[in-house]
Amino acid sequence: MHRGWGILILVGALASPNPALAQSTWQEANKASATLQQEGKLDQALEMAWKAAELYEQNPKYKPTSHAQLLLNAVDMADSADNEKELAAVRKALTALQRHVGAEDALTIQFQQRLGQAYYGNGRFQDGASAYERMLYLTERNFGGESPQYLDTLLEYASISKTTRELVQTRKLLDRASAITAQLPPTHPQRLRTDFQQAILTLEANRREDAEGMFRAIVETGENLTDPHQRTALAPLLLNAYGKLVYIADKQGDAAKADAWVEKTRTVPLENTEPFPLVRVAPDLTISGEIHLTGTVQVAFKVSTADGRVKQIDILEKSGNPQFADRVKAALKDWRYRPSAPAGAAGELVEIKQSFGYRFDNEGPELGTRLKRRV
């Protein structure tokens, strides 16, 4: 799910040399908002974005799509501030749009989506679920219960539901998606996406043998694709499926099978030349007695394009409990990437920098990683 941040200038404006001056037209306000944003004056930019949207409502050539875009500009800028401000902005935008198009228009769907995301971001999971249920209803009403839009909504809702451990709800959503995609060809992207999410959920339930069969079916479908464009488009999904098979083989203690799965990824076309991660295992966070593993670590490590293994690990910065750095290094040794060099070639080493952070919350440990920079 991608959430943009930049502002869109809908129409060339009668620009005032000073964007802080009062603007009399929506074009001027929109232009001023973009200028203020570029200058880093975000609060003023947000205020001007709202003004542009409000002035546009008086436009005799009013178009709901243009109004929606102006409102999304304001929501995106509020999103850059904090979750509470974003939530208030989405509600305000939805109310403004519904004054013109009604509560069940297709244009309101994107605002229901943002509303659901904001609720989940604030930890208000029940409200977030209600927003997504509303989004499902609107998508079915406007596009149909078997439409690509409806399937996308089901999968997004299932994905966000899984992150909050609502596994029963996640399974119900995926089963609804599977019932629809079962009518599609096995190579259809939405069917493969649904099958992949079902396999992930099965793996997370520790049903490794069942999950292995599901991931095998996905990669075999990919291997049989004859359309090069379709194969390239599905490359990330197929590589992730191969990565899960590598992970399962490692858990089974079968290093030879894991290596064989890694080798198969060489034939998957990938436009991006950066190392593609197949397996990234989190550091061991087992805690006993009075030991507390808290802190941050930044590492630089090198990946071999010949076999996809991590060859060298250097700790750049660390804070907190020193054991965390040791456990980060231990985890990285098990990471695997897609080998991009031809089979048998020496390849080269590509450096990657990554930061890890670990802390306790009220319910237990929480781990975070953030990609810093590729060299």
N, C-alpha and C positions, 0 to 999 in steps of 0.2 A: 504494500500500500504506500503510495507515494503521496507526500503532502508538500505542495509547492510553497515557496516563500516570496518569490518576486511579485511585483505588481504589474499588471497589464494596463497599458495606456490604450484605451479603446479608439480614440479619435484624436487627431491633431488638435491642439488647444490654442486658444488665444492667451498665450502665456504672459503672466505678470512677471516683471523682473524680480519682484520680491514675493516668494511663495507664502510668506507669513501674512501678507495683506489679505483682506477679505476677498473671497472669490464669488463672482456673481453668476457663473455658469458651471454646470457639472464638468464640462471639459477643462475649464481652468482649475477647478478643485482637484480633478484627477491628475492633471499635469503637476500641480503643486505638491500633491501627495507623493508622486514618484520622485520629485526633486528633494523633498524633505527626507525621504527614505534613503536616498543616495548620500545625503549629508549626515546620516546617522541620527537624525532627529525623529526617533520612532514614535514617540507619543504624539507629536504634532502631525506626523505623517498619517497615523491612524485616525486622528480627529478629522483630517482633511479627506481621508478616504470615505469616512461616513458621510461627510458633507456632500461629496460627489454623488454618492448613492442616493441621498435624500433629494438633491437637486434634480437628479435624473428622473425621479418619479413625476416631476412636473413637465417633462419633455413631451410635446405634442406628438412626437414620433416614437413614443415609448415602445420598447421591445423587451419582453420578459427575459430573453437570453442575455441581453446587454446588462440589464439590471442585476441579474444573477451574478454576472462576472464582476461587476463593481462591488457587490456584496461579498463575494469570495475574496476580493482584494483585501477588504477590511478584515475578514476572518483570518486570512493568512498572516496579516501583520499582528493581530491579536495573539495568534498561535505562537509567534516568536517571543511573546512576553511571558505569559504563564498560563497554567491550565485553567484557573478560575476565570481569567480575562477571556480566554478562548471560548469557554463554555457560555459566558454571557454574550459574547459576540455572535456565536452561532444562533442562539435563541433570538437575538435582536434581528439578525439577517433573515431568519426563517419567517418571523412575524412580518417583516417588511415585504418580503416576496409574496407571502400569502395574501396580502392586501390586494394583489393584482391577479394572481393566478389560481387562488384557491388552495385548499389543503391537500388535494390529491393529484396535483399536476406533477408530471415527470421531473420538472426542474427542482422540485423540493427534495428529490431523492438524495442528491449530493449533499444537501444540508442535513438530512437525517443521518447520513453516513458520518459527517463531521461531528454531529451531536453525539452519536454513539462512541466515536473515538475519544471525544473530550470527556465523556462520562467515565469510560474505562480508564483514561489517563488520570482521572481524579480518584480512582478507586471505588467509584459508584457503579458497581458491576450490574446491579439489578436495573438501574436506570439505563445503563448502556445496552443491556439485553433488550429492554423495551424499545429503545431507539432502533436497534437492528431488526426487531420484529416488525416495527412500523416500516422500515426500509424494505423488508421482504414483501410486505403487503403492497406497498406502492409499486414495487418493481413488477410483481405479478399482475397487478391491475393495469399497468401501463404497457408492459411488454409481453406478458404471458408467463405462465408457470413453467415452461420448458425453454424459455429464451436464454441466450447467452448471458444477458444481463442478470437474469434471475440466478443462474448457476454461479456467476461471479460473486453475487451477493451471498449466496449460501456458503461458498468456500471462504470468503473473507470473514463472515460471521463465525464459521467453524474454527478458523485459525485464531481469531482473537479470543474465542471462548476457551480454546485449549490452553492459552497462555494463563488463564485465570483458574485452571484446574477444574473447569466445569466439564468433566469428561463425558458424563451421560448426555448432556446437551450437545456436546461436540459430535458424539457418535450419531445422535439423531439427525443432526444437520448433514453430516456426511452420507448417511444412509439415504436421505432425501435426494442428495446430489447424485449418488450412485444409481438410484432408481431412474433418474432422468438420463444420465450419461450411458446407461446400459444399452440405450437405443442407438447410440452413436458408434461409428467405426472404432475399432481398437486404437487406431493411430490418431484419433481426434484429440487435439491439445487439451480440451476441457475434460475429456474422459481420462487422459493420462494424469492430469493434475489431480482429479478426484481420486483415482487409484493410488497415487502417490501419498496423498493425505491419509487415506485409509491405512496404507502400509505403515506410515509413521505412527499413527495412533496404536496400531497393533504392536509395533516394536516397543513403544513406550509402556505398553501393558505387559512387557516381558514375555511376549509370545514370539520368541525369536524365529522358531522354525516356520511358523505361519507367515511372519513378516518376510522372511527370506524368500519364500515362494512368491509372494506378492511383488517384491522388488525384482526378482528374476523375470517375472512376466513383463514388467515394464521395460527392462533393458533388452529383452528379446524382441519386444515390439520395436524398440528403437533400432536394433541391429537389422531389422527387416525393412526399414524405411528405404525407399528408392529415390524419393524426391530430395535432392541435396538441400534445397531451401528449407523444407520442413525439418530435415535432420538438424540443420544449423539452428533453427528457431527453437527446437526442443533440447538443444545441447545442455543447457544448465540443468534442466530437470533430469535428463538421463545421467549426467555426471553425479548429481546428488543421489540418485538411485544406486549407481555403482559405489559411491562412497558408503552408503548404508550396508551394502553387501560386504565391503572391505571391513567395516566395523563389526558386523556379525561374525565374519570369519575369524577376526582377531579374538572376539569373545569366546569363540569355540576352540581357540588354541590352534587353529589351522593356518600357520603362516604362509604355507605354499598356496593355499586357496586365496588368501588375502592378496598375495603378490599377483596371482593370476587375474584377479578382478582389476587390480590397478593397471596391469598391462593392457587390458581391454579398453581402457579409457583413452589410449593413444589415438584410436580410430575415430573418436567423437570430435567432429569439427568444432572449433571454438575461435570466434573472431577476436576475443580479448587475448592478448599475449601474456598477461600476468598469470602467475601460478594460480590454478584453480584448486581450492581446498576440497579434499574428499573426506577426510576424517580429522576433526578437531576435538580432542577429548579435554574436558575441563580438568583443572588441577584437583588432586585428591584433597578433600576438605574434611576428612575424618578427624574428629576431635575427641580427646580423652582427658579426663581430669580437669586441671585448671588451665590447660593450654588454650590460648585464643589466637586464631590465625586472622589477624586483621592487617590491612595495609594495602599498598599499591606497588606494582612492579612494572617497569618498562624494559622490554627486551628487544634485541636485534638478533635475528636468526637467518640462516641461509638455507635455501631450498634447492636441491639438485634437480635440474630439469631432466636428468637421465633416469632417475628412479622415483622422484617425488618425495624423497625423505629429507628430514631436517638434519643438516650435517654439522652445524655450528650454532651455538647459543651463547650470547653475551648479555649479561645483566647490565643495563645502562643506568637505571635508577631504581631504588627500592626504599620503602618506608614501612614502619610497623614491624610485625613479627618476622624475623629473618627466615623462619621456616617456610613462609609463603613463597619466597623467591625460589627455594629449593624445590618446592612442589610444582611451581610453574615450569621450571627446567625439566623436571621428570615427565610432566604431561606433554611438553613440546616434542620430546623424543618419540612419542607415539603418533604424532600428526603425520598425515600423508597428503600429498598433492598430486594432481594429474601430471605425469611426466610428459613434457612437451617436445623433448628431443627425440629423434628417430631411434628405434630400438637398436641397441648396441653402440650408440654414439656416446662419447664421454660427457656431453652436455656441459652446462655451466652452473654456477651458483648464483642465485638471485636473492638479494637481501630484503627482508621484510621487518618492519618495526611494529610492535604491538604492545599495548598497555593492558594490564590486568588490575582489577580492583576487587577487594573482598571486604565485606563488613557483615555484622550481625544485625538483623532486624528483630522485631518482636516474636516472629514465628520461626526463626532459624537463620541459617547462613544464606547469603545472597552473593552470587558471583557475577562480575561484569567484565567484558572485554571490549576493547575499542581499537580498531585499526587506526594507527597513527600515520604511517607514511610508507610508501613503497619507493625503493631506490632502484 
